[in-house]
Amino acid sequence: MNPTLEALFNEPEKRYLQPDELNVLSQYVSSVPERIQVYRQLRDSEVQTLQPVADQLQQRFSQVPEAILKRSIQHGLLVLRYAAMAMLIDDPSFLTKRLQPWLPEMVAAFDTLVVDEALHQLLAQRLSSTLTAQQFALLSPALVVAQQLLERAPSTNLAREAPLVGIL
């Protein structure tokens, strides 16, 4: 749960919530129906969202082994699912907690940074065109966290020296 919201519920025996704290809670509660709708939309259209991204990725990186592309697409799928959950609970740090232990290391181990960055960009573009501006605004904090995690991934020189760099 969102740490700010969680803090509101920590010590009810000491005092009632202040008006500004109630406003924070009210804003979250009023956004829950929209968050649920976006979550359902992402869940129900996962294939329709990711397939065009995967197709574009395959075209852009036709010289990259299929196993690398497949791994990046799998990472993208997991990032999207975790981002959807982070959006639903209004806690972008949820994404960090779930992805930090493995995503940067996997990206480095399989040398997929360039492909993963392109996938992330294509996915964000796709989501911004399939969601309303308000829906995308709910999801984008989680996408930013995912991008930051990718940027922190240790990069091998192979990924940066490969001819893929000129494609981006």
BATI-444640 format. One record per residue (C-alpha): residue in one letter; x, y, z; chain. Coordinates in nm, 2 decimals, always signed. Last residue first. Example, Ala and Ser with C-alpha at 12.3 -4.5 7.8 and 13.67 -1.06 7.14 Angstrom:
# residues 2
<S,<+1.37,-0.11,+0.71>,A>,
<A,<+1.23,-0.45,+0.78>,A>,
//
This chain:
# residues 168
<L,<+1.78,+0.39,-3.16>,A>,
<I,<+1.91,+0.21,-3.46>,A>,
<G,<+2.26,+0.35,-3.42>,A>,
<V,<+2.30,+0.18,-3.09>,A>,
<L,<+2.21,-0.16,-3.23>,A>,
<P,<+2.55,-0.18,-3.41>,A>,
<A,<+2.69,-0.32,-3.08>,A>,
<E,<+2.92,-0.10,-2.88>,A>,
<R,<+2.68,-0.02,-2.60>,A>,
<A,<+2.55,-0.37,-2.55>,A>,
<L,<+2.90,-0.52,-2.58>,A>,
<N,<+3.05,-0.28,-2.33>,A>,
<T,<+2.85,-0.45,-2.06>,A>,
<S,<+2.59,-0.24,-1.88>,A>,
<P,<+2.51,-0.26,-1.51>,A>,
<A,<+2.14,-0.18,-1.47>,A>,
<R,<+2.08,+0.15,-1.31>,A>,
<E,<+1.91,+0.30,-1.62>,A>,
<L,<+1.68,+0.00,-1.63>,A>,
<L,<+1.57,+0.07,-1.27>,A>,
<Q,<+1.51,+0.43,-1.36>,A>,
<Q,<+1.29,+0.32,-1.66>,A>,
<A,<+1.09,+0.09,-1.42>,A>,
<V,<+1.04,+0.38,-1.18>,A>,
<V,<+0.92,+0.60,-1.47>,A>,
<L,<+0.67,+0.33,-1.58>,A>,
<A,<+0.54,+0.32,-1.22>,A>,
<P,<+0.48,+0.70,-1.22>,A>,
<S,<+0.32,+0.67,-1.57>,A>,
<L,<+0.03,+0.45,-1.47>,A>,
<L,<-0.21,+0.70,-1.32>,A>,
<A,<-0.11,+0.96,-1.58>,A>,
<F,<-0.18,+0.70,-1.86>,A>,
<Q,<-0.54,+0.67,-1.73>,A>,
<Q,<-0.58,+1.05,-1.73>,A>,
<A,<-0.44,+1.09,-2.07>,A>,
<T,<-0.67,+0.81,-2.20>,A>,
<L,<-0.51,+0.47,-2.26>,A>,
<T,<-0.43,+0.32,-2.59>,A>,
<S,<-0.20,+0.59,-2.73>,A>,
<S,<+0.00,+0.65,-2.41>,A>,
<L,<+0.02,+0.27,-2.36>,A>,
<R,<+0.17,+0.22,-2.70>,A>,
<Q,<+0.42,+0.50,-2.65>,A>,
<A,<+0.52,+0.37,-2.31>,A>,
<L,<+0.56,+0.02,-2.45>,A>,
<L,<+0.78,+0.15,-2.74>,A>,
<Q,<+1.00,+0.33,-2.49>,A>,
<H,<+1.03,+0.03,-2.26>,A>,
<L,<+1.10,-0.20,-2.55>,A>,
<A,<+1.38,+0.03,-2.67>,A>,
<E,<+1.53,+0.04,-2.32>,A>,
<D,<+1.50,-0.34,-2.30>,A>,
<V,<+1.67,-0.39,-2.64>,A>,
<V,<+1.96,-0.17,-2.54>,A>,
<L,<+1.99,-0.32,-2.20>,A>,
<T,<+1.97,-0.69,-2.31>,A>,
<D,<+2.31,-0.81,-2.21>,A>,
<F,<+2.19,-1.13,-2.07>,A>,
<A,<+2.36,-1.09,-1.73>,A>,
<A,<+2.32,-0.71,-1.73>,A>,
<V,<+1.95,-0.72,-1.80>,A>,
<M,<+1.91,-1.00,-1.55>,A>,
<E,<+2.10,-0.81,-1.29>,A>,
<P,<+1.90,-0.49,-1.33>,A>,
<L,<+1.57,-0.69,-1.32>,A>,
<W,<+1.63,-0.92,-1.02>,A>,
<P,<+1.62,-0.77,-0.67>,A>,
<Q,<+1.51,-0.42,-0.80>,A>,
<L,<+1.19,-0.55,-0.96>,A>,
<R,<+0.96,-0.62,-0.67>,A>,
<K,<+1.07,-0.36,-0.42>,A>,
<T,<+1.12,-0.10,-0.70>,A>,
<L,<+0.77,-0.17,-0.84>,A>,
<F,<+0.61,-0.14,-0.50>,A>,
<S,<+0.79,+0.20,-0.47>,A>,
<P,<+0.54,+0.32,-0.73>,A>,
<D,<+0.26,+0.29,-0.47>,A>,
<D,<-0.08,+0.39,-0.58>,A>,
<I,<-0.23,+0.04,-0.50>,A>,
<L,<-0.36,+0.00,-0.85>,A>,
<M,<-0.07,+0.19,-1.01>,A>,
<A,<+0.18,-0.04,-0.84>,A>,
<M,<-0.02,-0.34,-0.95>,A>,
<A,<-0.03,-0.22,-1.31>,A>,
<A,<+0.34,-0.14,-1.30>,A>,
<Y,<+0.41,-0.50,-1.17>,A>,
<R,<+0.22,-0.64,-1.47>,A>,
<L,<+0.38,-0.41,-1.72>,A>,
<V,<+0.73,-0.49,-1.58>,A>,
<L,<+0.65,-0.86,-1.60>,A>,
<L,<+0.55,-0.83,-1.97>,A>,
<G,<+0.85,-0.61,-2.04>,A>,
<H,<+1.08,-0.87,-1.89>,A>,
<Q,<+0.92,-1.14,-2.10>,A>,
<I,<+0.96,-0.92,-2.41>,A>,
<S,<+1.33,-0.87,-2.32>,A>,
<R,<+1.38,-1.25,-2.29>,A>,
<K,<+1.21,-1.31,-2.62>,A>,
<L,<+1.42,-1.05,-2.79>,A>,
<I,<+1.74,-1.21,-2.65>,A>,
<A,<+1.62,-1.56,-2.75>,A>,
<E,<+1.54,-1.44,-3.10>,A>,
<P,<+1.90,-1.34,-3.16>,A>,
<V,<+1.95,-0.97,-3.25>,A>,
<Q,<+1.99,-0.89,-3.62>,A>,
<S,<+1.62,-0.81,-3.66>,A>,
<F,<+1.64,-0.55,-3.39>,A>,
<R,<+1.41,-0.28,-3.52>,A>,
<Q,<+1.17,-0.53,-3.69>,A>,
<Q,<+1.16,-0.76,-3.39>,A>,
<L,<+1.10,-0.47,-3.15>,A>,
<Q,<+0.82,-0.34,-3.37>,A>,
<D,<+0.65,-0.68,-3.36>,A>,
<A,<+0.70,-0.71,-2.98>,A>,
<V,<+0.55,-0.37,-2.93>,A>,
<P,<+0.26,-0.46,-3.16>,A>,
<Q,<+0.20,-0.78,-2.96>,A>,
<L,<+0.23,-0.61,-2.62>,A>,
<T,<-0.09,-0.41,-2.60>,A>,
<Q,<-0.32,-0.65,-2.78>,A>,
<V,<-0.17,-0.93,-2.57>,A>,
<E,<-0.22,-0.75,-2.24>,A>,
<S,<-0.57,-0.62,-2.33>,A>,
<D,<-0.77,-0.78,-2.05>,A>,
<R,<-0.51,-0.71,-1.78>,A>,
<L,<-0.43,-0.36,-1.89>,A>,
<Q,<-0.80,-0.28,-1.91>,A>,
<R,<-0.87,-0.44,-1.58>,A>,
<Y,<-0.59,-0.23,-1.42>,A>,
<V,<-0.72,+0.08,-1.58>,A>,
<Q,<-1.07,+0.02,-1.46>,A>,
<I,<-0.95,-0.06,-1.11>,A>,
<R,<-0.75,+0.26,-1.10>,A>,
<E,<-1.05,+0.46,-1.22>,A>,
<P,<-1.27,+0.31,-0.95>,A>,
<V,<-0.99,+0.37,-0.69>,A>,
<S,<-0.94,+0.74,-0.77>,A>,
<S,<-1.21,+0.86,-0.52>,A>,
<V,<-1.05,+0.65,-0.25>,A>,
<Y,<-0.71,+0.80,-0.31>,A>,
<Q,<-0.84,+1.15,-0.31>,A>,
<S,<-1.04,+1.09,+0.01>,A>,
<L,<-0.74,+0.95,+0.19>,A>,
<V,<-0.53,+1.25,+0.10>,A>,
<N,<-0.81,+1.48,+0.20>,A>,
<L,<-0.85,+1.29,+0.53>,A>,
<E,<-0.49,+1.36,+0.60>,A>,
<D,<-0.54,+1.73,+0.53>,A>,
<P,<-0.84,+1.74,+0.76>,A>,
<Q,<-0.65,+1.57,+1.05>,A>,
<L,<-0.70,+1.20,+1.12>,A>,
<Y,<-0.82,+1.12,+1.47>,A>,
<R,<-0.57,+1.07,+1.74>,A>,
<K,<-0.35,+0.84,+1.95>,A>,
<E,<-0.54,+0.51,+1.92>,A>,
<P,<-0.56,+0.55,+1.54>,A>,
<E,<-0.18,+0.50,+1.51>,A>,
<N,<-0.07,+0.34,+1.19>,A>,
<F,<-0.36,+0.41,+0.96>,A>,
<L,<-0.25,+0.74,+0.81>,A>,
<A,<+0.10,+0.60,+0.77>,A>,
<E,<-0.03,+0.33,+0.53>,A>,
<L,<-0.18,+0.60,+0.31>,A>,
<T,<+0.15,+0.78,+0.28>,A>,
<P,<+0.34,+0.45,+0.23>,A>,
<N,<+0.10,+0.36,-0.06>,A>,
<M,<+0.00,+0.00,+0.00>,A>,
//
